[in-house]
Amino acid sequence: MTLQIELSPEVEAKLREAADISGRGVAALVIEAVEDRFAPDVHANAEDPARLTANEWAAELDAWAVSHPRYDGFVDDSRESIYAWRGE
């Protein structure tokens, strides 16, 4: 099946960035996303886990990270802030 779709410039930029990071083409990334969306149980089979090389796994992780919004604000994750409610 061949599809022609219009993407917003923001989505296109994110898609191209994810493709660059993963080392794969834009089309391959889109095909993977569509297959994952409509066949989610393909990778869930515990008896036949997907086997990825270290580089493939790193590329998948990078693509996943790029697909999430970035937060540039300050985050106080110090021990003091985490346990501040305990009154210690």
C-alpha positions in Angstrom: 0.0 0.0 0.0 1.2 3.5 -0.8 0.1 6.5 1.2 0.7 10.1 0.8 0.3 12.1 4.0 0.8 15.7 5.1 2.7 16.3 8.3 3.1 19.6 10.2 6.6 21.1 9.9 7.2 20.3 13.6 6.3 16.6 13.3 8.3 16.3 10.1 11.4 17.8 11.9 11.0 15.4 14.8 10.6 12.5 12.4 13.7 13.4 10.5 15.7 13.9 13.7 14.6 10.5 15.0 15.5 8.9 11.7 19.0 10.6 11.8 19.6 9.4 15.4 18.4 5.9 14.7 20.5 5.6 11.5 17.5 4.5 9.5 15.4 6.2 6.8 12.2 8.2 7.5 10.1 5.6 5.7 11.5 2.8 7.8 10.6 4.7 11.0 7.1 5.4 9.8 6.5 1.8 8.8 7.8 0.6 12.2 5.5 3.0 14.0 2.5 1.9 12.0 3.3 -1.8 12.5 3.8 -1.2 16.3 0.5 0.6 16.5 -1.5 -2.0 14.7 0.3 -5.1 15.8 1.4 -4.3 19.4 1.5 -7.9 20.5 4.3 -8.8 18.0 7.1 -7.9 20.5 5.1 -9.0 23.6 5.5 -12.7 23.1 7.8 -13.8 25.9 8.7 -17.1 24.1 10.0 -15.3 21.1 11.5 -12.0 22.3 12.8 -9.5 19.7 16.6 -9.9 19.5 18.4 -6.6 19.0 22.1 -5.9 18.8 23.6 -3.3 21.1 23.6 -0.7 18.3 20.0 -1.5 17.4 18.9 -1.2 21.0 20.8 2.1 21.4 19.2 3.4 18.2 15.7 2.4 19.5 16.3 4.1 22.8 17.6 7.3 21.1 14.5 7.3 18.8 12.2 6.8 21.8 13.9 9.6 23.8 13.6 12.1 20.8 9.9 11.3 20.5 9.2 12.8 24.0 9.0 16.5 24.7 12.1 18.1 26.2 11.9 19.9 29.5 14.4 22.6 30.0 13.2 23.9 33.3 15.0 23.4 36.6 14.3 20.1 38.4 15.4 19.8 42.0 16.0 16.1 42.5 18.3 16.4 45.4 18.0 14.1 48.4 16.8 17.0 50.5 13.9 17.9 48.1 12.9 14.2 47.8 12.6 13.7 51.5 11.6 17.2 52.5 8.1 16.0 53.5 9.5 13.8 56.2 10.7 16.7 58.3 14.2 15.5 58.7 
